[in-house]
Amino acid sequence: MTSSTESQTKITSTNGFPPGYFIIRSKSTGRLLDIAGDYAEDGTEVILWPEKESSLVESRRDPQANNQVFFIDTSGALCSRQSGHAIDIEEDRLVLRHRRPISLPFPNHYSHPLPTFYFIPSLAHPTPGQTPYLTGEIHITFQSDPTYPLFSSSPSWKRNTYVLTSLPLRKPRTFINDASEFLTSSLSGLASPFSSLFAGSGTTAHPTSSPDRGSSLKAPTTARPLTPTVRATPEDMTNIGIELADDEVLEEDKGDEAEVDDSDELKREVRMLTVSNEDKNGQGWNMTEGARMRRTFEVVSLRVGDRRMKN
């Protein structure tokens, strides 16, 4: 009886996701997790794409939209309905993964246990003490270091939090944008010499005479202003030719440029974000609203039939 109960508990554990089939919607983009190109090949990327089928009733849905439908299987893996294959993490991307044989040394990039995805539902009325930035997030856990080093790794990876986030996409820069920026910088450059000239016009050297040493020039003594310490922003680094990858910039350090998502492209990308133990608490309170929304997802179950109207 005990073994039967334990087996039932394991099978019905869906890691916060609902039982049965469901869709996963990004709150920041309104798009759904989607197996790119409706492919079933190993390594096919999981992306965000506009919803193909609006009906949640199984009998009314177009089967062509099954690549936007997922489920949790009996092992606890997140799987695609369209192919039945599980979802894996490859570097920081979500990909479709075929089952593979064990290869040594195990685990490795090719052969490893599948990650476990956990959905933390949004709380309508969070109680005092509950961390608000955790609600609506999808977290990932691993049985081993997800970087799969050749040699034994430090256990520090266990203290990281791995969470899904969508990536915004800006419209490409146009000729008008570049011309406007060029004119602005040119006008600023023309104004600088004149401002320097007038700013220094009040400072002159005064000759002093001495019966013994003759005439000499003495420069006036002026106090040198203290230079404040300025923290370089990602935009400053870009301006001097240093490009930072998305995972090298903290969410709270991303400026307004990184918040813009106005591209006409249908596709958006979804990535796994690694939050270190040291940054976890600080990021929760310092994140912008846009960064918080990019980590928020909605999971909606599919229904067998229409909901009955209450009298």
N, C-alpha and C positions, 0 to 999 in steps of 0.2 A: 504493500500500500504506500509505503514511504517513497520507494523508487518511482512509482507512478506519479505521485504528487510532485516530486522534484522534476521529473521529465515534463510534466504539464507546465510547471512554472517556467522552465527554460524555453519551451516552445512559445509560450504566450508573452515572453519578455520582448518587447519591440523597441527598447531603448528610447522611450519617449515618443516614438512615432505611433500613429494609430495602426491597428491591425488591418490587414487587407491592403488594397491598392490606394495610393494617394499621389497628389502632386505637391511639388515644393516651389513656392513662389518667393522671389526676392522682393522684400518690401520697398527697397530703394528704387528698383527699376521696373517693378510690376511684371517682370519676365519670369518664366519657369525654367527650372533645371531641365536640360534637354540633351539627349545623346546626339552629338553633332552629325548632321547628314543622314540621320536615321541608320547609321552603320552598325554593324555587329562585330567588327574586327577588334582584336585585342589591342588595347592602347588608344582606342577612339576617345577623343576628349569630350568631357561633359561641359556644356556651356550654358549660358542664359539666352533664351529665345522667346519671342512673343508667344502667348498662348494660342495653340492651334485649335483647340476644342473647348468651348465655353461650358458645355453641359457636363454635369457631374454624375449623371445617371448612366450606368454602364450600357444599357440597351440603346441609348441614344448617341453614344460617342462614336466618332470615326476611329477605326482601328489604326489609321495612319498616325494618330496622335499618341500611340502607346510609347513612343520614345520619350514622352514627357511624364510617364507614369512610373512609379517606383514602389517597392515593397521591402519589408524586412523578412528574410528567410529564416528557417529554423535554426541556423547557426548564428544568427544575429547580424548577418551581413546586409548592407544596403544593396539592393539589386534593381536592375532595369527590367520593366515588364516586357519590353519589346523583344529583348534577346534572352532574358533570364540570367545574364551574366552579372557578376558583382561589380561594385564600384571600388576602385583602389586609389591611392595617392601616389603619384609619380612626381618626385620633387615637390612642387607645391600645387600641381594640377590634379583635377579629378579625371580619372580615365576609366574606361571599361576594361575589366580584367577577366580573362579566361583562366580557368583552373590550370595550375602548372605543377609539374612533378618537383619533388624536393631535389635541390642541388646543393652541393657542399662547397665552401662552408656555409652552413645555414644559420640564420637567415641572410639573404643578400638581395640586391636590387631586383634580380630576376625571380627568385623564389623566397617568399616570406608569408607569414600569416596576414590575412586581410585586416585592415583597420576596422574599428567599430565606430559608427556614427551615432551620436546622441543628440536628440532634439530636446531643447529646454523650452517648453511652451511659455508664451507671454502670460504674465499674471495681470488680470484685470484689476486686482486690488492687492498689491504687494504689502506684506506685513513689515513692520519696522525691523530693520536689520538685514532685509533681503537686498542683495546687490542688483540694482535695476538693469545694469548693462548686460547681465547674463540672460535675461528673458528674450525668448525668440531666437536664440543663437543655436547653431549646429556645431557641436564640438566633436573632435576626433581623438580617439585613443589608440595607442599602438602597443604591441607586445614586446617590441624591441625598438632600438634607436631608428627612427625613420630615415636617417641618412645612410644607414647600413655601412658603417666604416669597415675597412678590411681587418682592422685589429679591434680588440675590445675597447669599447667607448666608455666615456665618463657617464655616470648615472644622472648627470645634470639634466638630460633630456626629459627625464621623468617629471621634473618640476615645471616644465613648460606647459602652456595651454595652447592647444591647436584648434583653431576656429575658422569657419568658412566666412568669406567676405566677397562681395561683388566688387568689380572694378569699374569706375566711371570712365567714359570715353568722350573726349572733346571733339568738336568739329576741327578738321584740318585747318591750319593757318592759310590765309589767302594772301594774294599780292597786296590788297588794300591794308591788311593787318601789318604786313612787313613795312610798307611805305609809311604808314602812320607812325610806327615805332621809330623808323629811320629819321623822319622829320622831327619828331620830339627830341630824340637824342642829339640831332644836329643843332637845333635851336638852343638846347641846354649847353652844348659845347661852345657856341658863339657867345653866349652870355657870360660864361665863366671868366675869360680874360678881362672883360670890362669890370666885372665885379671885383676881381683881384686887384686891378689897377686902382680903382677908387678906394678900395679897402685899405690899400697901402699908401695912399697919398698923404696921410697925416704923419707918417713916420719919416723923419729926415735925420741926417747926421749933422752934428754941430761941431764946428771947428773950435778948438780951445787953444789959447796962447799961453806960453810960458816963457819968461825971460831967459831961462837957462836951456830949455829943450826945444824951443821953437814952436812952430805950429804943428798940430796933429789933429786927426779926426777921431772922435769917440762915438761909437754907436750907442744909441739909447738902450737902456736895459729894460726889457719888457718881460713880464711873467708869462711863461709858457702854459697855455691851458692844458688841463688834464684831459686825456683822451679816454672817454668811457669805453668799457668793454662791451662790444656788440656781438650778439650771438648770430652766427651766419645761418640764414634760412636756406631751404632747398633751392629757392629761386636765386639766391646769391651764388650758390655753388654752380648752378647752371650757367649764370652770366659769365663766370670765369672759365667755363669750359669743362667743368666736372659734372658728369652725369651720374646721379644716384639711382639705383634700382629701387623699385617700389618697396621691397622688403628691407631697405636700408634707411627708410624714413619712417619715423614714428607717426602714428595717426594724428597726434595732436600737433605735430610739426608741419603737416601738410597745409599749404596755404589755400587761399580761395581758388587758385587755378586748379588744384587737385579735386575740388568739390564739384566742378562743372561737369555735367553729363548731358550734353546737348547734341551729340552726334546723331545723324540720320541713319546710321548703321543699325540693323536689326539685332546683331549679335553683341552680347556683352560677355565678359569673361568672369569666371568665378575661381577663386584661389584659396588655398589653405594659408592662413596667417599664423605664424609662430609668435606667441607672446611669452616672454621670459618671466620667471617668477618675480624678478625685481621690478618689472614694468607693469605687472598685472594689476596691482591695486591702483597705481597712479593713472594708468590708461583708462580705467573704468570711470574715473571722475573727470579727466581732462579731455576726453575725446569730444570732438565736435559732434553736432547732431547728425551731420552727414555721415561721418565715420560710424556712428552708432547704428544708423539706419542700414548701412551697407552690410552690417553683420546680422541684420534681423531678417528672419524668414518666416513664412506662413506655410503650414502643412495642412492640406485639405483632403479629406477622405472622399473617395468615390462611393456612390450609393448604388444599391441594386435596383431600387425603384424610387418613385417620387415620394416626397414627404407628405404624410397625411395632414390635411387641414384640421385644426382643432375647432370644435363647435363652440 
